[in-house]
Amino acid sequence: MNTVQILFFFLSVLAIFSAIMVLVSKNPVHSVLWLIAVFFAISGHYILLNAQFLAIVNLIVYAGAIMVLFLFVIMLMNLNANAEPRKRWWMKLAGVVSGGCFLVVLVSLVQQALDLTGKETLMKEGNIGLIKNLGKVLFSDFVLPFEISSVLFLSAMVGAVVIGKKD
Amino acid sequence: MTLLAFDWLLLIEKLILIAIIVFASLGIALYTTFAERKVAALLQDRPGPERAGPFGLFQPFADGLKLITKEEIIPGSASKGLFILGPGLAMTAALMTCSVIPWSSHVELFDRKIDLQIADINIGILYIFGVVSLGVYGIMIGGWASNNKFSLMAALRGASQAISYELAMGLSLIAVLMIAGSLSLKSIVDQQMAAGHLWNIAYQPLGFLIFFICALAECNRTPFDLPEAENELNFGYHQEYSSMKLGFYLFSEYINMIMSSAVMACLFFGGYDIPFLDESKLAVNTAAILGVLALLTKIVVFIFVFMWIRWTVPRFRYDQLMNVGWKKLIPLALFNMLLTGAIILWQQS
C-alpha cells in the first residue's frame, strides 16, 4: 500500500461513516454537521484524483454556502431531537425496501457501464480537474450546455428578486 | 521496505515551517490585542494599559493568564460536544488560511531551497475563499450550542452577514484574477514584483476598496460587528462562554484580522515586495528576510487601519448592513469586473 491508497481508504471510511451518521443522528443539527464531514471526505477524494479545483469548489459551494443555509433554516425553526416525527414500523420497512432496490440498481449500473469497464482511475496524475483544463473544456466543447445552465441560474435569481419584491 | 516512499526531509521542513508560522501568528495576535487597546486609548486620549511591565508590554500575558485560570462553565442546557467544538472550529479556520500565504521568497539552508510558503497550490485564492466560508461554522455552532436566545440571534446574524459579504468579496477577487491569470498567490505576488509592473492596487483601486470592506465584515470588525452587538444582544454569540473558550473566540478574530491583512497585502500591495528595490540583486537569504519584514510591515499597517476604523466609526444597523452588501457592493463589484474585462479585451486587440 502506498500513501495514495492509505489516504483513499481513510477517506472512504470517513465518508461512509459520516454518511451513516447523517442518517442515524437524532438531532438535525448533528446530521448537517456530519453531512459537512461527508463533503470534506469527498473533496479529499477529488484531491487524490488531482482535481484541486473541483475539490475546493465542492467545499465552497456545498460546505460553505448550502450547508450554512441548511443550518440556518434548522436553527431558525428550532428543530431538535424531540421534533423529529415518529414513523410507523411499516413505513420504515417500506423505506428500507425501496432504498435497497435503488442501491441494487445503482450498483448494477456502475458494474455494467460500458464506459467504465477496463478503465483505470487516474490517481494523482489526471489533469482534467485542474482549473485551466476544466475552463478550456467548459468554454469550447461544452459551451452550449454551460451557457444554458447559466440561464437557469439567472432565472432562479430573477425569481428570487420577484418574490422578494412582492409585499 | 519502502512503505511510504516520499521526501521525508520535505515533510520535516514543512512541519517546522508550519510550527513557526502558527506560533508567529499566535504571538502577533497576542500583541494585536495589546495594540488594539493602545490604539483605542490613543484615539480616546487616555493612556491605555500601562501597569504590567514596561509600557504595559506584559499586559497580553496577564490577560491570557486570567482567561486560562478562570473557571470554565458549560451551561447545563448546552449541547456539550458542539459547545466545545465551536471555539475550536473558529480557531482552526482562522489558522488554516496561513498555509497558502507566501511569506517571502525562498531561503537556502544546508543546500536546500526552502520556500517560505507552506503550500503553493494552484488554487490558492479559492482555498482562502473556502476557508473563509467555513469560518462561519465556529460562530453558528457556538451560538446554537449555547442554547441561549441572544447567542442564537447573534449567530444567525453573523452567518447571514458572512454569506452576504462573501459574494461581493468573490466578485472583487475575480477582477484581480483576470489581471493575474493565475489563482496561485505566489505567482500573483511574483507578477507584481516583476519589472515594469505596478502593484495591483494601481489597476484595481475599486476592487481593493470592495475587498477591504468585505474583509472588515468577514472579520466581524466594527462597523460590521453585528454578531457581537453588546447593547442589543447582551454579548453576542459567545455570551455563554467563559475561560479559554471565550479566549479562543476573541483570539480567532485577531488571527482573522492578521490573515486578511496578509491576503490583502499579497493580492493588492505586492506581498513581500519592497518598493523601489530590485530584490534579485541581493543575496538570496537577505532578500528573503527583508521580504518577510516588508510583508509584516504591510500587515501591521492594515491592522492599524482596522483598529482606526473600529474606534472611529459607529456600527451599522442590521438593515443598513444588508443594503450595503447586496445593493451597493455587489453591483459595484460586478461593474468593476465588467470594466476590467473590457479593458483587458481592449488591450489585447
Interface residues (C-beta under 8 A of the other chain):
Chain A: M1 N2 T3 N27 V29 H30 L33 I36 Q52 F53 I56 V57 L59 I60 A63 G64 A65 V68 L69 L71 F72 M75 L76 L130 I131
Chain B: L3 L4 A5 F6 S79 L82 I121 N122 I123 L126 Y127 F129 G130 S133 L134 V136 Y137 M140 I141 W144 L152 A155 L156 A159 S160 A162 I163 E166 L183
